[in-house]
Amino acid sequence: MRKKTKLITMLLVVMMATTLLITACGNNNNASTNTDAGKASPNANANTGENGATDSATKEPAELTLAFPIFGAMPKDMNLIQEEVNKITKAKINATVKLMPISFGNWNQQTNLMMSSNEKLDLMLVLGTYNTQVAKGQLLPIDDLIEKYGAGIKSAVGEDYLKVPKVEGKTYGVPTVREFARNFGFTMRKDIAEKHNIDVSAIKTLDDVEAVLKVIKEKEPNMTPIAPGGANSTFMQTYAPYDGLGDAYGVLPNYDNDLKIVNNIETPEYAAFMKKFRSWYTSGYVLKDAATNQTSSVDLVKAGKLFGYLTPMKPGFEGQESRAAGHEMVSAELIEPVATTFTITGIMWGVPHHATNPDRSMMLLDLLYTDKDLVNLLIWGIEGKHYVKVADNVIDFPEGVDGSTSGYYMGLGWMWGNQFLSYVFNGDDPEIWTKMAEFNKNAKKSKALGFSFNADPVKTEITAVANVVNQYQKGIETGTLDPDKALPDYISKMKSAGVDKIIAEKQKQLDAWAQANK
């Protein structure tokens, strides 16, 4: 699951620097709101939908191609997984499935080519490109299909969150069931905090963080006190008190601001943050090469070089970071959990515009949100070969097998439909999915939740602004550059590049969205 945290951070960084507008229970048949996200209907079956679809829909066999990205080497047992998948799908929806894993580095190029050439593709992950793909006409509207075959999807996702991806009243994708919100905080080594009597529970603000950094600087001279929470990221990307509305070229402060968009870098709050980060840098609290660093925060902690970092968080985050860093980590929450359009739509499943059998595509998609055996097969592999059960819902590697030797271990649980149906890996909190559901239920919702910006009218300005961001953002937002000198230049060049036109267009669209959703 850590791969997903890195991925989300990477996607957010990409959003800030490119033209892209974007860039992890029980059974209850009556679940209809976000409070029950992740629950699967006990009667959910792709052969019979709410509107009376019958077995006649699956009378003829179908062949489906399902594409998804992978972030490392091709698992050597992928063909075995496909064989086991087809045992389930043949029995449930009379369909055979060709799994098509594609290297993430080639993902956008290859899937775009497949759709432009009408190469067979029936279901695909939509990874941070939802609005772009909708604008290009690459995805089918699926509202009718969900009504007909997606009872399990509606129950698992919840109606509130299922509304978020709507574009002009139509749904083109289904978010995977995972964390639907993010909170932000300061994560640090527990042993060092205890050594210096640091009360983690008392850390509530950046000023509180600063007091801790001062202690670490004085008492741990060989350890850097803080870094942004990811390689190639900035403090404002790992501590975001605003809804970036997709690209952060115009934001909603405090996730509200009466839906009035502002240019973040012109606000007094941004200037104050930059002065603070600069003071941290000049005081020696910040990683010296923070603007160019390519080493992950956990690797720096693991090497004994770093005390802590600002970071987006979620339930189970401390345990994941502790295992990755080789030290027990603890966190102080600085910004409460908030759900935004991007936290929902960043990872979705969609039916390509040229799918050969959209009905069967939706049946397969519904299985990904309801069938525990299928979900765990795709996440963990084959029981006895790739994992063994050590408790009712807890698994581990078989004896003599680990992540590097397993024939199927990708760490992509966040991808496969309803992650809340997944087994919990030994060492993770056995109650993680219950806690995640509560996290989603109780998260604050951005006032612009459900709004998606169409950047096409200002795509020229987006490109120009992205170039300016690439020039200034990392230096200013890591404290490396003096904001008294660099920030006025940054603001001036952003205006020359057309940021005000982008904000005006975004405000126009937001106003129209708000009017339509009264």
VMD Tcl script that draws the C-alpha trace (Angstrom):
set ca {
  {0.00 0.00 0.00}
  {2.99 2.25 0.42}
  {3.39 2.24 -3.39}
  {-0.01 3.88 -3.58}
  {1.01 6.65 -1.17}
  {4.10 7.33 -3.27}
  {1.99 7.24 -6.40}
  {-0.53 9.75 -5.12}
  {2.29 12.10 -4.07}
  {3.88 11.72 -7.50}
  {0.61 12.42 -9.28}
  {0.11 15.59 -7.26}
  {3.61 16.75 -8.18}
  {2.90 16.04 -11.84}
  {-0.32 18.04 -11.64}
  {1.55 21.07 -10.37}
  {4.06 21.00 -13.18}
  {2.21 19.89 -16.33}
  {-0.96 20.49 -18.30}
  {-2.73 17.51 -16.76}
  {-5.78 18.47 -14.72}
  {-5.34 15.70 -12.59}
  {-2.28 14.41 -12.12}
  {-7.00 3.14 -0.68}
  {-16.53 -4.63 5.88}
  {-19.50 -5.99 6.37}
  {-22.34 -6.97 4.05}
  {-25.29 -4.60 3.76}
  {-27.63 -4.76 0.82}
  {-29.18 -1.42 1.73}
  {-25.99 0.65 1.88}
  {-26.64 3.82 -0.09}
  {-24.39 6.55 1.29}
  {-20.74 7.21 1.87}
  {-21.16 6.07 5.48}
  {-21.16 2.49 4.22}
  {-18.43 2.79 1.62}
  {-16.74 -0.55 1.05}
  {-19.65 -2.79 2.01}
  {-20.56 -5.39 -0.57}
  {-24.11 -6.47 -1.21}
  {-24.48 -10.12 -0.22}
  {-26.74 -10.69 -3.21}
  {-24.66 -8.70 -5.67}
  {-24.34 -10.81 -8.80}
  {-23.46 -9.46 -12.21}
  {-26.07 -11.71 -13.82}
  {-29.00 -9.95 -12.15}
  {-29.17 -6.18 -11.82}
  {-31.62 -3.91 -10.04}
  {-33.64 -3.31 -13.17}
  {-34.37 -6.96 -13.77}
  {-31.48 -7.95 -16.02}
  {-31.58 -11.75 -16.34}
  {-29.26 -14.59 -17.21}
  {-30.06 -13.94 -20.85}
  {-27.51 -11.13 -20.72}
  {-24.77 -13.71 -20.16}
  {-26.12 -16.48 -22.37}
  {-23.42 -15.97 -25.01}
  {-19.78 -16.22 -23.87}
  {-17.71 -13.05 -23.98}
  {-14.02 -12.24 -24.13}
  {-12.88 -9.17 -22.23}
  {-9.53 -7.35 -22.12}
  {-8.70 -5.59 -18.86}
  {-5.74 -3.17 -18.79}
  {-3.92 -1.91 -15.71}
  {-0.49 -0.41 -14.96}
  {2.32 -2.12 -13.09}
  {5.21 -0.35 -11.39}
  {7.97 -2.92 -11.52}
  {8.88 -6.12 -13.30}
  {6.17 -8.34 -14.75}
  {5.21 -10.96 -12.12}
  {6.29 -14.35 -13.40}
  {3.02 -15.98 -12.34}
  {0.72 -13.52 -14.13}
  {-0.53 -16.24 -16.46}
  {-1.47 -18.40 -13.47}
  {-3.42 -15.51 -12.00}
  {-5.26 -15.04 -15.29}
  {-6.21 -18.73 -15.36}
  {-7.65 -18.50 -11.84}
  {-9.45 -15.25 -12.65}
  {-11.17 -16.94 -15.58}
  {-12.43 -19.78 -13.39}
  {-14.34 -17.15 -11.42}
  {-15.50 -14.96 -14.30}
  {-16.55 -17.90 -16.47}
  {-18.75 -19.17 -13.67}
  {-20.13 -15.78 -12.64}
  {-20.62 -13.85 -15.91}
  {-19.73 -16.36 -18.67}
  {-16.70 -14.34 -19.71}
  {-13.00 -14.97 -20.09}
  {-10.66 -12.14 -19.19}
  {-7.33 -11.27 -20.73}
  {-5.25 -9.40 -18.17}
  {-3.14 -6.71 -19.84}
  {-0.51 -5.31 -17.45}
  {1.32 -2.30 -18.90}
  {4.45 -0.67 -17.50}
  {3.51 2.63 -15.86}
  {6.16 4.43 -17.90}
  {4.31 3.42 -21.08}
  {0.79 3.53 -19.65}
  {-0.57 6.80 -21.06}
  {1.04 6.40 -24.46}
  {-0.02 2.79 -24.93}
  {-3.61 3.16 -23.72}
  {-4.10 6.32 -25.80}
  {-2.85 4.41 -28.84}
  {-5.16 1.49 -28.08}
  {-8.17 3.79 -27.91}
  {-7.28 5.81 -30.99}
  {-6.77 2.63 -33.02}
  {-9.78 0.84 -31.49}
  {-7.58 -2.02 -30.28}
  {-9.59 -4.40 -28.13}
  {-10.00 -2.96 -24.63}
  {-13.03 -3.52 -22.43}
  {-12.12 -2.24 -18.97}
  {-9.25 -0.06 -17.81}
  {-7.84 1.74 -14.81}
  {-8.17 5.52 -15.09}
  {-5.16 6.79 -13.21}
  {-5.15 10.54 -12.67}
  {-6.40 11.36 -16.17}
  {-10.16 11.14 -15.71}
  {-11.13 14.63 -16.88}
  {-8.74 14.48 -19.80}
  {-10.11 11.14 -20.97}
  {-13.72 12.30 -20.60}
  {-12.93 15.46 -22.61}
  {-11.36 13.33 -25.35}
  {-14.39 11.05 -25.52}
  {-12.32 8.02 -24.53}
  {-14.73 6.74 -21.86}
  {-18.35 5.65 -22.11}
  {-21.02 7.18 -19.89}
  {-21.97 4.31 -17.60}
  {-24.94 5.55 -15.52}
  {-27.39 3.15 -17.21}
  {-24.93 0.27 -16.94}
  {-24.46 0.92 -13.21}
  {-28.22 0.92 -12.71}
  {-28.54 -2.32 -14.64}
  {-25.53 -4.31 -13.44}
  {-23.80 -2.26 -10.73}
  {-25.80 -2.87 -7.55}
  {-22.63 -4.02 -5.81}
  {-20.73 -0.94 -6.96}
  {-23.43 1.38 -5.59}
  {-23.40 -0.43 -2.27}
  {-19.59 -0.53 -1.98}
  {-18.78 3.03 -3.07}
  {-21.85 4.75 -1.62}
  {-24.08 7.17 -3.48}
  {-22.43 10.34 -2.13}
  {-18.99 9.39 -3.41}
  {-20.37 7.86 -6.60}
  {-21.75 11.29 -7.52}
  {-18.33 12.94 -7.38}
  {-17.06 11.81 -10.82}
  {-20.13 13.14 -12.66}
  {-19.26 15.43 -15.57}
  {-22.21 17.47 -16.85}
  {-24.53 15.02 -15.12}
  {-22.96 11.83 -16.49}
  {-20.71 9.24 -14.87}
  {-17.71 7.94 -16.80}
  {-15.79 6.14 -14.07}
  {-16.07 4.39 -10.70}
  {-13.60 5.23 -7.91}
  {-11.84 2.35 -6.22}
  {-12.81 1.83 -2.58}
  {-9.86 2.98 -0.48}
  {-9.25 6.14 1.52}
  {-11.41 8.87 -0.01}
  {-9.75 11.66 1.94}
  {-6.32 12.82 3.11}
  {-5.10 14.38 6.29}
  {-1.70 16.03 6.61}
  {0.79 15.80 9.41}
  {4.33 15.52 10.68}
  {5.75 12.00 10.87}
  {8.87 11.37 12.94}
  {11.05 8.72 14.56}
  {9.45 7.63 17.81}
  {12.71 6.69 19.54}
  {14.28 10.10 18.92}
  {11.10 11.90 19.99}
  {11.01 9.93 23.25}
  {14.72 10.43 23.82}
  {14.21 14.19 23.90}
  {10.84 14.15 25.71}
  {8.91 15.44 22.71}
  {5.16 15.24 23.33}
  {3.78 14.22 19.96}
  {0.19 14.80 21.08}
  {1.00 18.49 21.68}
  {2.07 19.08 18.07}
  {-0.88 20.78 16.37}
  {0.58 23.53 14.15}
  {3.65 24.35 12.07}
  {4.85 26.51 14.97}
  {4.75 23.41 17.17}
  {6.69 21.53 14.51}
  {9.27 24.31 14.44}
  {9.87 24.00 18.19}
  {10.56 20.30 17.69}
  {12.95 20.98 14.81}
  {14.94 23.33 17.03}
  {15.37 20.56 19.62}
  {16.50 18.03 17.04}
  {18.94 20.47 15.45}
  {20.55 21.17 18.83}
  {20.60 17.63 20.20}
  {21.02 15.50 17.06}
  {23.64 17.43 15.06}
  {24.19 14.58 12.59}
  {20.52 14.27 11.69}
  {18.48 16.58 9.44}
  {15.32 17.57 11.32}
  {12.85 17.74 8.40}
  {12.23 17.21 4.70}
  {9.15 17.29 2.45}
  {7.38 13.93 2.57}
  {8.60 12.56 -0.72}
  {11.41 12.77 -3.23}
  {10.94 15.61 -5.69}
  {8.18 17.25 -3.62}
  {7.80 20.50 -1.68}
  {6.43 21.43 1.73}
  {3.27 22.91 0.22}
  {2.58 19.68 -1.61}
  {2.87 17.70 1.61}
  {1.02 20.25 3.76}
  {-1.92 21.63 1.75}
  {-4.46 23.79 3.64}
  {-6.51 24.29 0.47}
  {-8.31 22.47 -2.33}
  {-6.06 22.74 -5.37}
  {-9.04 22.07 -7.68}
  {-6.97 19.70 -9.75}
  {-3.89 21.68 -10.75}
  {-3.48 24.27 -7.92}
  {-3.51 27.12 -10.46}
  {-6.18 28.83 -8.39}
  {-7.23 27.24 -5.10}
  {-9.94 27.27 -2.42}
  {-8.34 28.22 0.93}
  {-9.48 26.00 3.80}
  {-11.40 23.88 1.27}
  {-14.21 26.44 1.28}
  {-13.69 30.23 0.92}
  {-17.30 30.55 -0.23}
  {-16.21 29.01 -3.54}
  {-14.07 32.04 -4.34}
  {-10.87 30.97 -6.06}
  {-7.61 32.76 -5.28}
  {-4.12 32.72 -6.71}
  {-2.44 30.88 -3.86}
  {1.00 32.40 -4.32}
  {-0.44 35.94 -4.01}
  {-2.09 35.33 -0.63}
  {-0.61 36.61 2.65}
  {-0.89 33.06 4.00}
  {1.35 31.69 1.25}
  {3.92 34.44 1.84}
  {3.93 33.62 5.55}
  {4.43 29.93 4.85}
  {7.33 30.69 2.53}
  {9.00 32.89 5.16}
  {8.63 30.10 7.68}
  {10.08 27.46 5.35}
  {12.93 29.84 4.49}
  {13.67 30.34 8.18}
  {13.73 26.57 8.64}
  {16.16 26.25 5.76}
  {18.53 28.99 6.93}
  {18.44 27.57 10.47}
  {19.69 24.25 9.16}
  {16.47 22.36 9.84}
  {15.80 21.36 6.22}
  {17.57 18.93 3.95}
  {20.11 21.09 2.12}
  {19.31 19.66 -1.31}
  {15.55 19.57 -0.69}
  {14.81 21.26 -4.03}
  {16.66 18.59 -6.01}
  {16.59 15.56 -3.69}
  {15.59 12.30 -5.35}
  {15.80 10.07 -2.25}
  {12.55 9.17 -0.51}
  {11.96 10.38 3.03}
  {11.68 6.86 4.42}
  {15.01 5.92 2.85}
  {16.60 8.96 4.49}
  {15.09 7.93 7.83}
  {16.24 4.36 7.30}
  {19.78 5.61 6.71}
  {19.71 7.60 9.97}
  {19.93 10.93 8.15}
  {16.42 12.31 8.76}
  {14.18 12.77 11.82}
  {10.82 13.51 10.19}
  {8.80 14.88 7.32}
  {5.55 16.63 6.44}
  {3.26 14.24 4.61}
  {-0.28 13.31 3.58}
  {-1.58 10.49 5.79}
  {-4.38 7.94 6.20}
  {-5.31 5.11 8.61}
  {-2.50 2.59 8.90}
  {0.05 5.10 7.65}
  {2.33 4.94 10.70}
  {2.65 1.17 10.46}
  {3.49 1.30 6.76}
  {6.08 4.02 7.28}
  {7.60 2.16 10.24}
  {8.17 -1.00 8.22}
  {9.53 0.92 5.25}
  {11.84 3.10 7.35}
  {13.11 0.39 9.67}
  {12.22 2.55 12.70}
  {8.97 2.96 14.58}
  {7.35 6.17 13.36}
  {4.72 8.36 15.03}
  {2.65 11.18 13.56}
  {1.03 14.43 14.63}
  {-2.00 15.53 12.63}
  {-1.82 19.14 11.42}
  {-4.73 19.24 8.96}
  {-7.88 17.15 9.50}
  {-9.00 14.62 6.87}
  {-10.60 16.24 3.84}
  {-12.16 14.68 0.75}
  {-11.68 16.51 -2.54}
  {-12.61 15.66 -6.10}
  {-9.05 14.52 -6.76}
  {-8.86 12.21 -3.73}
  {-11.91 10.44 -5.18}
  {-11.24 10.54 -8.93}
  {-7.48 10.04 -8.88}
  {-7.93 6.25 -9.13}
  {-10.95 4.98 -11.08}
  {-12.15 2.22 -13.38}
  {-13.76 3.09 -16.70}
  {-15.22 1.43 -19.79}
  {-13.38 2.52 -22.97}
  {-15.48 4.17 -25.67}
  {-14.96 1.26 -28.06}
  {-15.55 -1.60 -25.62}
  {-17.00 -4.54 -27.55}
  {-19.47 -5.58 -24.84}
  {-20.11 -2.74 -22.35}
  {-22.75 -4.76 -20.49}
  {-20.26 -7.52 -19.75}
  {-17.57 -4.94 -18.93}
  {-19.86 -3.57 -16.21}
  {-20.61 -7.06 -14.92}
  {-16.88 -7.66 -14.56}
  {-16.43 -4.30 -12.87}
  {-19.20 -5.10 -10.39}
  {-17.36 -8.31 -9.48}
  {-14.30 -6.22 -8.59}
  {-16.43 -4.51 -5.94}
  {-18.28 -7.56 -4.61}
  {-16.39 -10.81 -5.11}
  {-13.92 -11.34 -2.25}
  {-12.23 -14.30 -3.96}
  {-11.60 -12.34 -7.16}
  {-10.36 -9.24 -5.33}
  {-7.89 -11.21 -3.21}
  {-6.72 -13.24 -6.18}
  {-5.83 -10.04 -8.06}
  {-4.25 -8.38 -5.02}
  {-2.43 -11.26 -3.33}
  {-2.35 -14.15 -5.79}
  {-3.10 -17.83 -5.17}
  {-3.54 -19.12 -1.63}
  {-0.85 -21.62 -0.67}
  {1.47 -20.44 -3.44}
  {1.70 -16.67 -3.01}
  {0.21 -16.31 0.48}
  {-1.04 -18.34 3.42}
  {-3.71 -17.47 5.97}
  {-2.46 -16.95 9.52}
  {-5.86 -15.83 10.88}
  {-9.39 -15.43 9.55}
  {-8.65 -12.32 7.47}
  {-4.86 -12.06 7.93}
  {-2.29 -13.48 5.53}
  {1.48 -13.76 5.20}
  {4.01 -15.10 2.73}
  {4.47 -18.87 2.65}
  {7.58 -20.17 4.37}
  {10.68 -19.35 2.34}
  {8.91 -16.70 0.24}
  {9.11 -12.93 0.51}
  {8.22 -9.94 -1.63}
  {11.34 -10.30 -3.75}
  {10.92 -14.02 -4.47}
  {7.14 -14.33 -4.77}
  {5.81 -15.01 -8.24}
  {3.02 -12.49 -7.68}
  {3.46 -9.55 -5.31}
  {2.82 -6.06 -6.67}
  {1.50 -4.08 -3.68}
  {-1.42 -2.70 -5.72}
  {-4.35 -3.38 -3.43}
  {-5.62 0.17 -3.91}
  {-6.22 -0.60 -7.57}
  {-8.54 -3.57 -7.55}
  {-12.07 -2.28 -7.05}
  {-13.05 -2.72 -3.42}
  {-9.91 -2.87 -1.28}
  {-12.08 -3.30 1.82}
  {-12.66 -6.91 0.69}
  {-8.91 -7.54 0.79}
  {-7.14 -9.70 3.32}
  {-4.87 -7.80 5.69}
  {-1.17 -8.61 5.49}
  {0.46 -9.82 8.69}
  {1.80 -6.81 10.59}
  {-0.89 -4.42 9.39}
  {-3.76 -3.45 11.66}
  {-6.40 -6.23 11.38}
  {-9.07 -3.54 11.75}
  {-7.61 -1.32 9.03}
  {-10.64 -1.46 6.71}
  {-13.10 -0.69 9.50}
  {-10.96 2.28 10.48}
  {-10.64 3.36 6.85}
  {-14.42 3.29 6.43}
  {-14.79 5.50 9.51}
  {-12.07 7.80 8.17}
  {-14.06 8.22 4.95}
  {-17.34 8.63 6.80}
  {-16.06 11.36 9.12}
  {-13.84 13.25 6.68}
  {-14.61 16.88 6.01}
  {-15.74 17.46 2.43}
  {-14.36 20.27 0.31}
  {-17.06 22.72 -0.67}
  {-16.03 22.02 -4.27}
  {-16.29 18.23 -3.92}
  {-17.54 17.00 -7.29}
  {-16.22 19.94 -9.32}
  {-13.79 19.12 -12.12}
  {-12.02 21.81 -14.11}
  {-11.95 21.58 -17.90}
  {-8.68 23.26 -18.86}
  {-9.20 23.06 -22.61}
  {-10.22 26.77 -22.98}
  {-6.91 27.83 -21.35}
  {-4.58 25.03 -22.40}
  {-2.04 27.48 -23.85}
  {-1.89 29.38 -20.56}
  {-1.68 26.10 -18.61}
  {1.44 25.14 -20.53}
  {3.05 28.53 -19.97}
  {2.19 28.57 -16.26}
  {3.52 25.03 -15.82}
  {6.88 26.18 -17.17}
  {7.03 28.98 -14.59}
  {6.06 26.59 -11.80}
  {8.85 24.26 -12.84}
  {11.28 27.17 -12.58}
  {10.29 28.48 -9.14}
  {8.13 26.13 -7.10}
  {10.64 23.68 -5.70}
  {13.13 26.35 -4.78}
  {10.62 28.59 -3.02}
  {8.48 25.90 -1.38}
  {11.43 24.05 0.16}
  {12.95 27.23 1.63}
  {15.93 27.01 -0.69}
  {15.21 30.40 -2.32}
  {14.69 33.65 -0.42}
  {10.99 34.50 -0.88}
  {11.64 38.22 -0.41}
  {13.50 38.08 -3.71}
  {12.06 35.08 -5.53}
  {8.34 35.33 -4.69}
  {7.71 38.70 -6.43}
  {9.42 37.35 -9.54}
  {7.38 34.13 -9.32}
  {4.11 36.08 -9.06}
  {5.05 38.40 -11.90}
  {6.02 35.60 -14.26}
  {2.90 33.60 -13.39}
  {0.77 36.60 -14.30}
  {2.66 37.09 -17.54}
  {2.12 33.42 -18.33}
  {-1.64 33.81 -17.91}
  {-2.52 32.51 -14.44}
  {-5.24 35.17 -14.01}
  {-6.97 33.96 -17.17}
  {-6.84 30.38 -15.87}
  {-8.34 31.44 -12.54}
  {-11.08 33.44 -14.25}
  {-12.02 30.45 -16.41}
  {-11.91 28.12 -13.41}
  {-14.11 30.50 -11.39}
  {-16.59 30.70 -14.26}
  {-16.84 26.91 -14.39}
  {-17.04 26.60 -10.62}
  {-19.85 29.15 -10.44}
  {-21.78 27.24 -13.11}
  {-21.20 23.96 -11.27}
  {-22.38 25.47 -7.99}
  {-25.52 26.84 -9.66}
  {-26.31 23.48 -11.22}
  {-25.81 21.66 -7.92}
  {-27.90 23.87 -5.64}
}
mol new
graphics top color blue
foreach p $ca { graphics top sphere $p radius 0.5 }
foreach p [lrange $ca 0 end-1] q [lrange $ca 1 end] { graphics top cylinder $p $q radius 0.2 }
display resetview
